Amino acid sequence: MYVGALQVFQAAGAALHPVPVDADGMAVDVLADRLAAGLRPRLVHTVSNFHNPRGATLSAQRRVLLAELAERYGFLVVEDDPYGLLVFDGPPPVPVAAHGERVVRLGSASKVLAPALRVGWLTGPAPLCAAVERLKQSTDLCTSSLTQLVTPELLADRAWFAGHLDRLRTALRERAAALTGAVAAVFGDAVTRSVPTGGMFCWLEFADGTRPADLLPAALEYGVGYVPGTAFAVGQDLSAAARLCFASNPPAELHTAVERLGAAWRARAT
C-alpha cells in the first residue's frame, strides 16, 4: 500500500483490510468476495494507474467492477491518481470515476509539472468536497498562494502542457528502460521485476533470500538508496521486495546506481 496513505489511515485509527495487487492492479474479485462475506468498508483506496509501489495499472474490467461494488455496498472509492498522465504510450486509462459517482479522484501537480509544486486537487461528491475544504482550512489555513497561482496558469496553457507531458513521458520511458535493463544485467534470475508502462516506479522481488531492509545500510554506503517492501506491507510479507524510483535520474546514473546496488548485494553475500 502507498506509504503516504498508509500513514494517514493509521494516524486516523482506521481498521485496514489489505486487498492483493497483481499485474492488473487491485484484485477486485477478492474484494467482491470479502464484501459478499460481510466486510463493509467506509472507503476503498487504490492507486489506479502505475501503482505506488508496484507499478501495476488497474485493468478496465476491474475499474467497472470496482465502481459497481461501490454503488452496491455504499462505500467511497478513493482513486489516487497522480501518475495517470505519465503513461508511456497511448492515452491515459479511463478513470474509475467514469463508471460511477461514488468515487473521489486525487491528483497532484508535483508529478506532472514540477516536484516543488506541492499542489493537489480532488473531485467527488459536493458534500464531501465541502467537508474536505473545512478540514483543510482548520489544519494549515491554506496551501501556499504562490504555488496555487503558478499551477493553474501552467495547466491553462494547453499547448505548453501537452509538449511538457510529451517530454516528460519520453524521459521517463527511457529511464524505466535503463533501470530495468540494468537490473536484468546485474541481478539476472536473482530478482523478478515489474515492467513499467508509465509512472515512476519499478518493483523488485529477490528470489535468493535477500531482505532489502537488511541490505539497505550496505547499499547506502555504496551511495544508492531505495524503499524496502516492508514499508508498504499491511498484513502480508513483503520482506523480499523493494521499490526503485527511476524518475529523478538520467539513464547513465541509473545504470551506475544499479551497479552500486549489485556491488552491495554481492559484498553482503560473501
C-alpha distance (Angstrom), angle and dihedral (degrees) to the residues before:
residue distance angle dihedral
M1 . . .
Y2 3.80 . .
V3 3.77 103.7 .
G4 3.81 94.8 -136.9
A5 3.79 92.3 56.0
L6 3.80 90.4 42.6
Q7 3.80 91.1 56.3
V8 3.80 92.4 48.2
F9 3.80 93.4 50.0
Q10 3.79 92.6 45.9
A11 3.81 91.6 49.4
A12 3.81 89.1 51.8
G13 3.81 91.1 51.9
A14 3.79 93.6 -117.7
A15 3.79 120.7 168.2
L16 3.81 104.7 -120.6
H17 3.81 123.5 -146.9
P18 3.82 109.7 -176.9
V19 3.81 119.9 -146.0
P20 3.83 117.6 -156.2
V21 3.80 120.6 -106.7
D22 3.79 122.6 -148.6
A23 3.80 135.2 167.8
D24 3.83 90.1 -63.9
G25 3.79 95.1 50.0
M26 3.78 127.2 -111.9
A27 3.82 112.8 14.5
V28 3.80 93.7 -120.5
D29 3.81 91.4 177.6
V30 3.82 88.3 62.8
L31 3.80 89.2 50.5
A32 3.81 89.5 49.6
D33 3.81 91.1 53.4
R34 3.80 91.6 50.2
L35 3.79 91.5 48.9
A36 3.79 90.5 50.2
A37 3.81 88.1 51.1
G38 3.80 91.6 55.8
L39 3.82 108.2 -86.3
R40 3.82 109.6 145.2
P41 3.82 112.0 -172.6
R42 3.78 123.0 -174.8
L43 3.80 89.7 -143.6
V44 3.79 141.5 0.3
H45 3.79 117.4 -144.2
T46 3.79 122.2 -152.8
V47 3.79 135.5 168.3
S48 3.78 90.0 -146.2
N49 3.80 100.1 -173.2
F50 3.83 125.0 49.9
H51 3.77 90.9 -14.9
N52 3.78 120.7 -128.1
P53 3.01 110.3 -104.4
R54 3.82 104.8 6.1
G55 3.80 100.5 41.1
A56 3.83 93.4 -134.9
T57 3.82 123.8 140.4
L58 3.80 122.5 -139.6
S59 3.81 108.9 -113.1
A60 3.81 121.1 -117.8
Q61 3.80 92.3 -113.3
R62 3.79 92.2 51.5
R63 3.81 91.2 49.8
V64 3.78 90.7 57.1
L65 3.80 92.5 46.7
L66 3.80 93.1 47.4
A67 3.81 91.6 53.6
E68 3.81 90.1 47.5
L69 3.80 91.6 51.1
A70 3.80 90.8 50.4
E71 3.81 90.2 54.9
R72 3.80 93.3 44.4
Y73 3.80 97.6 47.6
G74 3.80 100.3 29.4
F75 3.80 102.2 -120.8
L76 3.81 129.3 132.5
V77 3.79 122.3 -115.8
V78 3.80 113.4 -142.0
E79 3.80 102.2 -153.7
D80 3.79 101.9 -163.0
D81 3.81 102.3 -163.6
P82 3.81 115.2 164.9
Y83 3.83 92.5 136.0
G84 3.82 105.1 45.1
L85 3.81 94.8 102.2
L86 3.81 89.7 53.1
V87 3.80 94.4 76.3
F88 3.80 110.3 142.7
D89 3.80 97.2 -143.3
G90 3.79 132.5 18.8
P91 3.80 129.9 -1.9
P92 3.81 123.2 -35.5
P93 3.81 114.5 -90.0
V94 3.80 117.2 -90.9
P95 3.83 105.8 -97.3
V96 3.78 124.8 -114.9
A97 3.81 86.3 -119.6
A98 3.82 89.2 68.5
H99 3.81 88.6 68.3
G100 3.81 101.6 49.6
E101 3.78 147.3 5.0
R102 3.81 99.2 -121.8
V103 3.80 93.0 79.2
V104 3.81 129.7 107.5
R105 3.80 112.4 -160.1
L106 3.79 122.1 -155.0
G107 3.81 126.9 -162.7
S108 3.80 137.7 173.7
A109 3.79 136.2 -151.5
S110 3.80 89.8 -153.9
K111 3.82 91.8 74.9
V112 3.82 101.2 42.1
L113 3.82 103.4 29.7
A114 3.81 112.7 23.3
P115 3.82 134.4 -33.6
A116 3.82 92.2 -121.8
L117 3.81 92.7 57.7
R118 3.80 96.2 89.0
V119 3.79 94.3 -177.0
G120 3.77 121.6 131.2
W121 3.77 136.1 178.3
L122 3.77 140.2 -161.8
T123 3.78 136.7 -160.9
G124 3.78 125.3 -162.7
P125 3.80 144.6 106.6
A126 3.82 111.2 -12.6
P127 3.84 96.7 -122.6
L128 3.79 90.9 52.5
C129 3.82 92.7 48.4
A130 3.81 90.1 51.0
A131 3.81 91.0 50.6
V132 3.81 91.6 48.8
E133 3.81 89.9 50.8
R134 3.82 91.5 54.0
L135 3.81 91.1 46.7
K136 3.80 91.5 49.4
Q137 3.79 91.7 51.2
S138 3.79 92.4 49.9
T139 3.81 92.6 47.3
D140 3.81 104.4 50.7
L141 3.83 106.3 -11.2
C142 3.80 92.5 -119.8
T143 3.78 145.9 -30.0
S144 3.81 117.7 -91.0
S145 3.79 109.7 -65.5
L146 3.79 90.7 -144.4
T147 3.80 95.1 57.4
Q148 3.80 90.4 43.6
L149 3.80 89.2 55.7
V150 3.80 95.1 44.8
T151 3.81 96.4 47.5
P152 3.83 100.6 57.9
E153 3.80 91.4 42.4
L154 3.80 90.5 57.0
L155 3.80 93.7 43.3
A156 3.81 91.5 49.2
D157 3.81 91.6 59.0
R158 3.78 93.0 80.3
A159 3.78 97.3 178.8
W160 3.79 92.3 51.5
F161 3.81 93.1 43.7
A162 3.82 92.5 50.2
G163 3.79 90.6 52.1
H164 3.80 91.5 45.4
L165 3.81 91.2 52.1
D166 3.82 91.1 49.3
R167 3.80 90.8 53.4
L168 3.79 91.8 44.9
R169 3.81 93.4 49.7
T170 3.81 91.7 48.2
A171 3.79 91.9 50.7
L172 3.80 93.3 46.7
R173 3.81 92.1 47.0
E174 3.82 90.5 53.3
R175 3.78 92.3 46.1
A176 3.79 93.4 48.6
A177 3.80 90.3 51.3
A178 3.81 91.1 48.2
L179 3.80 92.8 50.0
T180 3.79 97.4 45.9
G181 3.80 91.9 43.7
A182 3.78 91.2 51.8
V183 3.81 91.8 47.5
A184 3.80 90.4 52.7
A185 3.81 91.8 48.5
V186 3.81 96.2 46.0
F187 3.81 102.7 36.8
G188 3.79 104.5 24.9
D189 3.79 112.6 177.7
A190 3.80 92.7 -8.5
V191 3.80 89.9 88.5
T192 3.77 139.9 30.9
R193 3.78 116.9 -145.9
S194 3.76 138.9 -167.6
V195 3.80 119.7 -113.5
P196 3.81 107.0 -128.6
T197 3.81 117.0 -138.1
G198 3.79 93.2 176.1
G199 3.77 142.5 -21.3
M200 3.78 125.8 54.9
F201 3.79 111.1 -73.2
C202 3.78 144.2 84.3
W203 3.81 121.3 -166.0
L204 3.81 119.4 -144.6
E205 3.79 128.9 -166.9
F206 3.79 118.8 -170.1
A207 3.80 116.1 -138.7
D208 3.80 97.1 -170.0
G209 3.80 100.1 68.9
T210 3.81 95.7 -93.0
R211 3.80 113.9 150.3
P212 3.81 108.7 -152.9
A213 3.81 92.2 -154.4
D214 3.82 88.4 60.2
L215 3.81 92.5 42.7
L216 3.82 94.6 50.7
P217 3.86 98.4 84.6
A218 3.80 90.6 53.9
A219 3.80 91.2 44.9
L220 3.80 90.7 53.1
E221 3.79 89.6 52.4
Y222 3.81 86.9 56.4
G223 3.81 89.4 51.2
V224 3.80 101.8 -105.6
G225 3.79 132.6 105.7
Y226 3.82 140.9 -171.8
V227 3.80 138.3 162.9
P228 3.83 116.2 -94.9
G229 3.78 115.3 -128.5
T230 3.79 90.9 -119.1
A231 3.83 88.6 74.3
F232 3.81 88.7 67.3
A233 3.80 99.0 40.1
V234 3.80 123.1 120.6
G235 3.77 112.6 173.5
Q236 3.79 94.4 -26.7
D237 3.78 138.8 88.7
L238 3.80 111.3 -105.6
S239 3.80 94.9 153.1
A240 3.83 92.4 120.8
A241 3.82 93.8 51.9
A242 3.79 137.8 85.1
R243 3.79 136.8 -177.2
L244 3.79 117.3 -132.2
C245 3.81 121.7 -165.9
F246 3.80 119.0 -149.8
A247 3.82 98.3 176.8
S248 3.79 102.3 94.0
N249 3.81 104.5 46.3
P250 3.82 134.9 59.8
P251 3.81 120.5 -118.3
A252 3.82 96.7 -94.2
E253 3.80 91.9 53.9
L254 3.81 91.3 46.6
H255 3.81 89.8 54.2
T256 3.80 89.0 51.1
A257 3.79 91.7 47.4
V258 3.80 93.0 52.6
E259 3.79 91.2 46.7
R260 3.81 89.2 52.9
L261 3.78 90.8 48.2
G262 3.78 89.2 50.5
A263 3.80 90.7 50.1
A264 3.81 91.0 52.2
W265 3.81 90.2 47.1
R266 3.80 93.1 50.5
A267 3.82 93.4 44.4
R268 3.78 92.1 51.6
A269 3.80 91.5 49.0
T270 3.82 93.4 55.6
